[in-house]
Each structure stands twice: as C-alpha cells, then as structure tokens.
C-alpha cells in the first residue's frame, strides 16, 4: 500500500504462448513476485501495454489507473494500482492472492 494506492511486484515473461497471470516467483533476496505472461514481444513498450490490458481486465480496473513504477525494460516490474486502497484493497488483494501460489 502507498497511500490510497496498491503496489504490486510482477515478473513478466513476454513472448509467451498465451496471456496469463498466476503463480509466484521468489528472487535471490527472498522477495515475492506475481508471475505474468503475455504473447506480445518486448518491443517499444508493447509487452508492458499488454500487461496493463491484462491486469485491467482481470482486476476489473481502469487501464488509466494502472501505472508502471519501475522496470520499463526489465522483466521485474513494480506497478501502482491507483485508488486500489481503502475498500478496494480487500477485493484486489483477495484476487491477487488467488493468483499467487508460492511453492
């Protein structure tokens, strides 16, 4: 949480066979990342735009309220969901929790 916004960490795999969100990944520092895959290639921000569209659809949240905080050209990205705090945080985090199954 950052004020009234929700921050999420995503490990994006571009050029995948299908668009999908689900599962988790733990980096060498034990940080947890939500896994996402998009069919789009990582060219001129297209994979990031595809992930915004996918998150928007799956979260039922406006595209304009999903912003890339860091990781523009990196596989590891941090996203800000504007207005994802307050009452919405309960719904959004419950949905995000169903996507993440860390082993």
Secondary structure, DSSP 8 states (H G I E B T S, - for coil): -BTTBEEEEEEEE-S-SS-EEEEEEE-TT--EEEEEE-SS-SSTTHHHHHHHHHHHHHHT--GGGEEEEE-TTSSEEEEEETT-SHHHHHHHHHHHHHH----
